[in-house]
Amino acid sequence: MSNNLKKELLKALGAVKRTLKEYKYYIKDTENEKAKLKKMEEEKKDESDITRQKYSVEETEGAKVQTYKTLVKFIAPLKEIVEKIESEDSNDEEFLKQQAEVKDMKEFIEAKEHIKETDEIISQEGATNA
């Protein structure tokens, strides 16, 4: 890693924020698509319409799964950066200066919150798929 902690943090945080937002969208969209399918089945709609809706549900679930995998991939570098920022084992004066500066940024707090939220999602997904 380079010595520019702020730049590293912002880059990793941006990727996680975008992917987390997209993942939440797919969760909601999957629920909506499933509800629509259920309603169509209850109303005994045309079988071809139901088949198309089932395909739509599968597509949305597939996108959600792919986004989840991307989120897991992106959270690891953010965790590493946060751990590096929180570490106490450096004698490098420039690093310590950057470290103090970054710890005071709202983005640092936001990164820690996103890590916690993503860890909860990973835990829930693991329980769902177990």
Backbone bond lengths (Angstrom), bond angles and torsions (degrees), N, CA, C in turn:
res aa  C-N    CA-C-N  psi(-1)  N-CA   C-N-CA  omega(-1)  CA-C   N-CA-C  phi
1 M - - - 1.446 - - 1.517 110.26 -
2 S 1.283 114.15 147.20 1.466 118.36 177.45 1.520 109.54 -75.52
3 N 1.302 116.09 175.09 1.454 120.12 -179.57 1.523 113.32 -88.03
4 N 1.319 118.46 1.69 1.451 119.68 179.67 1.528 110.11 -92.33
5 L 1.323 115.65 86.41 1.457 121.64 -175.65 1.530 112.70 -62.13
6 K 1.310 116.43 -39.83 1.462 120.16 -178.03 1.531 110.37 -61.63
7 K 1.311 116.23 -46.40 1.456 121.31 -179.59 1.531 110.57 -63.16
8 E 1.330 116.72 -45.16 1.469 121.25 178.63 1.524 110.96 -60.35
9 L 1.329 116.33 -44.72 1.460 121.23 -178.97 1.527 110.86 -62.04
10 L 1.320 116.70 -48.87 1.462 120.63 -177.13 1.527 111.94 -63.74
11 K 1.329 116.87 -39.23 1.466 120.60 179.28 1.530 110.60 -64.66
12 A 1.323 116.83 -49.88 1.466 120.78 -178.82 1.528 111.17 -66.25
13 L 1.318 116.73 -39.35 1.463 120.82 179.89 1.523 111.11 -64.87
14 G 1.311 117.13 -40.68 1.469 120.80 179.53 1.518 112.00 -59.93
15 A 1.322 116.35 -43.20 1.467 120.52 179.94 1.531 110.83 -64.75
16 V 1.322 116.65 -41.78 1.463 120.54 -179.73 1.527 110.30 -68.10
17 K 1.316 117.22 -43.26 1.470 120.12 -179.14 1.524 111.47 -59.99
18 R 1.331 116.61 -46.40 1.471 120.42 -179.43 1.525 111.30 -63.01
19 T 1.319 115.68 -44.50 1.462 120.20 -176.56 1.525 110.95 -70.39
20 L 1.312 117.53 -38.10 1.461 121.30 178.08 1.528 110.38 -64.74
21 K 1.306 116.50 -41.94 1.463 121.05 177.82 1.533 110.26 -62.19
22 E 1.319 116.74 -43.24 1.456 122.08 179.31 1.534 110.40 -64.95
23 Y 1.323 117.04 -42.09 1.465 121.21 179.24 1.530 110.78 -61.07
24 K 1.324 116.58 -45.46 1.466 120.31 178.63 1.531 111.13 -61.85
25 Y 1.314 116.59 -37.13 1.461 120.88 176.52 1.530 110.23 -61.12
26 Y 1.323 117.16 -45.37 1.462 120.44 -178.48 1.524 112.19 -67.39
27 I 1.314 117.74 -32.64 1.465 120.13 175.45 1.524 109.38 -61.35
28 K 1.314 115.93 -49.98 1.466 120.92 -179.36 1.530 110.83 -64.14
29 D 1.315 116.39 -43.32 1.464 120.79 -179.23 1.531 111.05 -64.11
30 T 1.329 117.23 -39.39 1.461 120.83 177.99 1.531 110.39 -62.67
31 E 1.323 116.40 -44.03 1.465 120.11 177.87 1.524 111.18 -60.61
32 N 1.325 116.91 -42.87 1.470 121.08 179.02 1.525 111.91 -64.35
33 E 1.323 116.38 -42.86 1.464 120.62 -179.71 1.531 111.06 -65.56
34 K 1.325 117.23 -39.39 1.466 121.08 178.22 1.531 110.88 -66.84
35 A 1.327 116.59 -40.34 1.467 120.53 178.55 1.528 110.23 -64.11
36 K 1.301 115.98 -41.02 1.470 120.79 178.21 1.530 110.34 -62.99
37 L 1.326 117.15 -42.39 1.462 122.18 178.31 1.530 110.34 -62.44
38 K 1.315 116.05 -46.05 1.469 120.56 -179.69 1.523 110.69 -60.01
39 K 1.316 116.21 -43.31 1.465 120.48 179.10 1.533 110.51 -63.36
40 M 1.314 116.28 -42.34 1.470 120.32 178.95 1.533 110.85 -61.68
41 E 1.327 115.78 -41.47 1.467 119.92 179.64 1.531 111.04 -67.33
42 E 1.326 116.77 -41.04 1.468 120.73 178.50 1.529 111.71 -64.52
43 E 1.317 116.21 -36.22 1.466 121.17 179.95 1.523 112.05 -84.63
44 K 1.336 115.48 1.65 1.469 121.87 178.91 1.533 112.04 52.09
45 K 1.335 113.26 51.21 1.470 119.87 177.16 1.522 110.06 -67.38
46 D 1.317 115.31 171.64 1.461 121.74 179.85 1.532 109.99 -57.18
47 E 1.324 116.25 137.01 1.468 121.97 -176.61 1.531 112.64 -58.22
48 S 1.314 117.48 -35.55 1.471 119.45 179.34 1.532 110.99 -67.48
49 D 1.334 117.62 -34.86 1.467 120.93 176.59 1.529 110.48 -67.94
50 I 1.317 115.55 -40.08 1.469 120.35 178.67 1.530 109.94 -65.13
51 T 1.319 116.63 -40.98 1.467 120.88 178.68 1.529 110.49 -62.35
52 R 1.333 116.60 -42.86 1.471 119.91 177.74 1.531 111.07 -63.20
53 Q 1.328 115.58 -38.74 1.462 119.03 179.68 1.527 110.82 -68.57
54 K 1.322 117.71 -37.43 1.472 120.87 175.84 1.528 110.39 -61.33
55 Y 1.324 115.35 -40.56 1.466 120.17 177.28 1.530 110.10 -63.01
56 S 1.326 116.65 -40.74 1.463 121.22 179.02 1.533 110.68 -62.54
57 V 1.328 116.32 -41.54 1.468 120.93 177.93 1.531 109.63 -61.92
58 E 1.331 116.64 -45.67 1.470 120.93 -179.78 1.531 111.52 -61.90
59 E 1.316 116.23 -41.97 1.470 120.64 178.95 1.531 110.91 -61.93
60 T 1.322 116.01 -45.06 1.464 120.45 -179.07 1.524 110.65 -65.82
61 E 1.326 116.77 -41.97 1.469 119.80 177.63 1.527 111.03 -63.90
62 G 1.316 116.50 -38.41 1.460 120.05 177.33 1.523 112.00 -63.06
63 A 1.324 116.15 -41.36 1.463 120.51 177.73 1.527 110.60 -65.07
64 K 1.330 116.12 -38.56 1.467 120.52 178.71 1.526 110.20 -63.49
65 V 1.324 117.21 -44.32 1.469 121.69 179.66 1.532 110.44 -61.97
66 Q 1.320 116.32 -44.48 1.470 119.82 179.91 1.534 111.42 -64.17
67 T 1.319 116.07 -39.98 1.458 120.32 178.91 1.525 110.64 -66.83
68 Y 1.319 117.05 -37.22 1.467 121.46 175.96 1.532 110.27 -60.03
69 K 1.321 116.27 -46.26 1.472 120.48 179.36 1.531 110.78 -60.81
70 T 1.318 116.44 -39.72 1.468 120.77 178.38 1.524 110.21 -66.10
71 L 1.319 116.88 -41.33 1.464 121.17 178.54 1.523 110.72 -60.45
72 V 1.323 117.07 -44.86 1.467 121.22 178.69 1.534 109.84 -60.38
73 K 1.327 115.69 -40.12 1.471 120.60 179.93 1.536 111.16 -66.13
74 F 1.330 117.09 -40.60 1.469 121.16 -176.63 1.522 113.87 -78.63
75 I 1.331 118.12 -23.71 1.466 118.92 -175.94 1.533 111.20 -74.39
76 A 1.322 117.52 -28.74 1.474 120.42 -177.96 1.533 112.66 -59.29
77 P 1.346 119.39 -49.65 1.476 118.05 178.71 1.532 112.87 -63.63
78 L 1.334 116.85 -34.32 1.470 119.10 178.59 1.527 110.04 -65.56
79 K 1.319 116.91 -41.22 1.469 120.38 177.30 1.526 110.41 -60.82
80 E 1.327 117.06 -43.24 1.464 120.87 179.88 1.530 111.24 -60.44
81 I 1.321 116.16 -42.90 1.465 120.40 -178.83 1.525 110.24 -66.00
82 V 1.338 116.80 -45.01 1.466 120.18 179.30 1.530 110.18 -61.82
83 E 1.323 116.94 -42.68 1.470 120.00 177.45 1.527 110.93 -61.80
84 K 1.319 116.43 -40.37 1.469 120.95 178.93 1.526 109.90 -63.71
85 I 1.325 116.61 -42.01 1.462 120.80 -179.74 1.528 110.84 -66.42
86 E 1.323 116.60 -36.04 1.462 120.42 -178.42 1.523 113.04 -83.35
87 S 1.338 117.76 -8.55 1.462 120.23 -177.34 1.526 110.77 -67.66
88 E 1.303 114.43 153.29 1.469 120.94 -177.26 1.528 111.80 -116.64
89 D 1.328 117.35 11.54 1.466 119.47 -170.19 1.529 113.66 -110.34
90 S 1.320 116.48 54.56 1.457 118.98 177.87 1.522 110.41 -134.15
91 N 1.312 113.75 143.63 1.456 119.96 175.30 1.527 110.95 -109.69
92 D 1.314 116.59 -0.18 1.453 123.11 -178.89 1.533 108.83 -73.60
93 E 1.316 116.05 114.23 1.464 121.71 -175.83 1.533 112.22 -61.66
94 E 1.322 117.20 -41.47 1.473 121.37 179.48 1.527 110.46 -64.05
95 F 1.335 116.64 -42.77 1.463 121.00 178.02 1.529 110.22 -61.79
96 L 1.309 117.68 -45.24 1.460 121.50 -178.97 1.527 111.51 -62.55
97 K 1.322 116.13 -36.06 1.464 120.84 177.75 1.541 109.66 -65.84
98 Q 1.325 116.30 -47.74 1.469 120.69 178.38 1.529 110.70 -62.85
99 Q 1.314 115.55 -40.92 1.455 121.41 -178.90 1.533 110.51 -59.47
100 A 1.316 117.25 -46.90 1.463 121.53 179.66 1.531 110.76 -63.19
101 E 1.324 116.28 -40.74 1.459 121.63 -179.91 1.537 111.08 -64.04
102 V 1.305 116.03 -45.29 1.468 120.90 -176.28 1.527 111.30 -70.34
103 K 1.328 117.26 -35.95 1.469 120.34 179.66 1.530 111.63 -61.67
104 D 1.305 117.94 -23.40 1.462 121.96 -179.93 1.530 113.00 -89.68
105 M 1.302 117.48 -2.81 1.475 120.91 -177.76 1.528 110.74 -82.45
106 K 1.336 116.00 142.99 1.462 119.98 176.49 1.525 111.11 -64.14
107 E 1.317 116.94 -28.83 1.458 120.73 178.84 1.530 112.06 -65.35
108 F 1.332 116.73 -29.62 1.464 120.00 177.76 1.522 109.89 -66.89
109 I 1.312 115.84 -44.31 1.473 120.82 177.12 1.525 109.72 -63.71
110 E 1.312 116.01 -43.11 1.463 121.46 178.33 1.533 110.73 -60.61
111 A 1.309 117.29 -40.98 1.467 121.52 179.27 1.523 110.09 -61.21
112 K 1.317 116.94 -44.06 1.461 120.65 179.55 1.529 110.87 -63.64
113 E 1.331 116.58 -38.17 1.471 120.63 177.99 1.529 110.76 -65.68
114 H 1.336 117.00 -41.86 1.464 120.83 179.22 1.531 111.41 -66.54
115 I 1.308 116.64 -35.67 1.469 120.02 176.60 1.525 109.51 -63.06
116 K 1.319 115.93 -46.09 1.466 120.18 179.65 1.530 110.40 -61.32
117 E 1.326 116.90 -46.86 1.460 121.24 -179.83 1.529 111.51 -62.25
118 T 1.300 116.81 -42.35 1.462 121.21 -179.99 1.523 110.78 -67.68
119 D 1.324 117.61 -38.64 1.465 120.16 176.35 1.529 110.62 -61.17
120 E 1.328 117.29 -38.19 1.466 121.10 177.27 1.530 110.67 -65.57
121 I 1.322 116.94 -41.90 1.462 121.02 178.35 1.526 109.98 -62.69
122 I 1.321 116.85 -44.90 1.464 121.07 179.53 1.522 110.21 -61.64
123 S 1.315 116.14 -40.98 1.452 120.80 178.36 1.533 110.87 -63.46
124 Q 1.325 116.56 -44.06 1.477 120.96 179.25 1.527 110.94 -66.17
125 E 1.303 117.16 -43.19 1.469 120.52 179.55 1.522 110.39 -63.13
126 G 1.333 116.11 -39.55 1.455 120.17 177.95 1.518 111.45 -62.92
127 A 1.344 116.80 -41.13 1.459 121.16 178.82 1.526 110.82 -68.32
128 T 1.333 116.93 -36.62 1.464 121.49 179.76 1.515 111.41 -67.71
129 N 1.326 116.45 -39.09 1.459 121.13 -175.87 1.528 113.81 -91.70
130 A 1.325 117.27 1.52 1.474 120.67 -178.64 1.513 111.89 -76.29
